[in-house]
Amino acid sequence: MKYRHIFFDLDRTLYDFDESTRMTFLELYNKFKLKERGVESFDEFLEMYKTNNVALWNRYRNGEISKRFLNVERFHVTLLHFRLNDRAFAGRFAADYIRLSPQNEALYPNVHEILQYLKDKYTLHIITNGFEEVQGVKMKSNNLDGYFATVTTSEEAGAKKPNPKIFHYAMKKAGAKPGESIMIGDDYEVDILGARDVGLDQILFESNGSFENAECTHQIKDLLEIKSIL
């Protein structure tokens, strides 16, 4: 058997981050009475947040801003678009989002089936850029804890994917070597190129199947396709 260790990304690979975000935003949109405050369209509000969140996460990943600033600023700039200039209000929204979102049950289809299939054949691990306190709750809420021997967060490793440091840290923690390990993730730059740069084989998971110019070891659009690879 070539592989002994399988490293998974969490968000958008096992956990449907976008669906979870939508569920929580709808709850908070109503709780904070945003329609009465002038945010007429929930969908516009959510899409504006997603755009701002991606931009700010890129800055956070590059070390340009702090986690604390990111947490509030992504909501603050989104609310500013709707002429709500109240950072304290954005902070309350952010705190509720961080508390509620990871409690959602929001796995992609077939997650438990594929993990059950893999866990007796390989040692499974998580490598995630997500916040440590959030990812722990998320895994517990979705009954993922029992599958994984190690969970490495970017905060613990002191580096974020695709930085080689987090992959080396995770492999050392797992007692794994690159040649006997494979990385499964959804983000081509962060998961796939990051893993390739440290000598890991890779499986790119894209549920929409858009594999444009993706150079990787394997590509899948359904997690059950892993059975034909591993």
N, C-alpha and C positions, 0 to 999 in steps of 0.2 A: 504494500500500500504506500503510495507516494506521500500522501498527506497524513499528518497526525493532528494538526491544529487548524481550526477554522476560526478566523476573526470576522465578526460581523460589525458593521455600522448599525446604529439603532434607529435614528430618525429617518423616515422615508425609505427604510430598508425593511425593518420589521414593524416599526410603529408608524401608522399613518398620521404624520405630524400635521398635514394640512387639514385633514378631517377633524382632528382633535382641536386645532386652532379655531376652526369654524364653529364647532360645538361650544367652545368656551366663549368666543366672541359674541355669539348670539345670546348666551346667558347674561353676559356683562352689558351688552347693548341695551337689554331690557332693564337690568338692575340699575344702571346708571342713567336711565331715561335719556339716552342720547338723541332719540328722535325729537323729544321735546326741547332739547338743547340745540337743535338745528342740523343734526346729522340725519338728513332725510333718508338716505339710501344705506341700508346695512351692507349690501354688496360692494358699493363704492368705498365705504369705510374699511371693509376687510381687504379689498384689493390695494388700497392706498397703504394700509399697514404692511402688507406683504412686500410691497416695493421698498418701503422705508426700512423694513426689517432686514431684507437681503443686503441693502447698501451698508447698513450699520454693522451687520454681522461680518461683512468683508473687512471693514475697518477694525473690528474687534479681533478677527483672526490674524490680521497683520500687526496687531499690537498697538494700534493707534489710539484706541479708546479703552476704557475700563469696563468690566462687567456691570458695575453699578450704574455707570453712565448709559450703557446700552439698554439696560433693563427699563429705564424710564424714558430715555430719549426717543425710542422707536414709537412709543405711544404719544409723547409730547408733540413730535413733528407731524404725526398723523392727525391729531386733534387740531393742530394749528391750521391745517388745510381747511378745516371746517370752522375756522375763526374762534376756536376755543383755546385761548391762551392762558392756561392754568396748569403750571407744572405740578403743583400739589395734587390736583385732580388726576393728572396723568400718573402720578406716583401711586395713588390709590388703585387706579385701574390696573397698573402694572403688578402691584402686589397681589391683587385678586387673580390675575391671569397666571402668575407663577404658582400660586397655591392651588388653583382649580384645574388647570390644564393637564398636569401629569396624572391626575386621578381618573381621567377618561379612559375607558376601554376602547382602544382604537387601533387594533392590529390589522395589518393587511391580511387578505385571505390566505389560508393554508399555513400560517406561521407556526402554529403548534404542531401541525402534522409534519412539517419539514424538520423542525427542531427535534421532535421525537424520533424521527428517522435517523438524524445525524448523531444524536447524543451518545448512542451506544457504540458508534464506530469511530468517533473523533472526540477530541477535547475542544469544547466551544468557548469562545471569548468574545467580549465586546470592546470595541474602541470607539469612543464618542467624543465629539467636541462640545456636547451639551453640558449644561451646568450640573455639577455633581449632585446637589441636593434634589434637583428636578428629576434627573435620570433614575435615581434610586427609587423614588416614588412611582415613577412611570413603569418601571420593571415590575415592582411589587403589585401595582394595580392591574397589570395585565398577565400576572402569573408567569413571568419569564425568569424569575430568580433561579429556579432549580436547574435550568439548562446550562448555565455558564460557570466555568471554573474561575474566571477572572473577569473583572470589569475595569477598564482603564479609561478615565476621563482626562480631558485636556488639562483641567485644573490640577489633577494629581501629577500628571507627567510634566507639567510646566511648559507644554508646547501643544499646539493645535495641528491637526491634520491640515495640509499635507507635509508638515515639517517632519523630517526623518526621526527626530528625537522621540516623538510620541510612539512611533512604530517600534523603535528599538526598546523603549521603556516597556511597552506592552509585551514584546517578545521575551524580554528578560524576566518580567513578572510571571509570564506563562511557562517559562522554561522551554521556549520554542526556538527553532532555527528557521531562517527564511526558506530554505529549500524544502522544508516539510510543512510549510504553512501556506494558507490561501486567504485572501481578503475578499469579503463580499460587501458591496456598498452601492449606493445609487448615484453618488457624485463623482463624475469622471475625473475632475481635477483633484478633488480632496481625497477621495478614497482610492481610486484606481491608479492615478499617476503617483500619488503618495506611496502606495504599496509597492508599485513597480520600481520606484527609485531605491527601495531598500531590499529588493530581490524577492518579493512575494509575488506569487501568481495572483490573479484577480478574477473575480466574477462581477461584471457590471449588471446591476438590476435596474431596469427601467420599465416600470409597469405600462408606460405608453408605447414602448417598443421603438422609440426613435433613436436608433444607434448611428447617428451621423458621424462618420469618420472616427469612430471610437476604436482605438487600438488597445486591446486587452486580451487576456487569455480566453475568457468566455463571456458571453452575453446572454442574458435571460430577460423575459418579460413576465414570468410567473415563477414564484419561489419553488414550486414543485418541479420545475425543470432542473433544479439542483440534483435531483435523484439520478438524472442521466449523466451527470458530471462526476459526482462523488458517491 
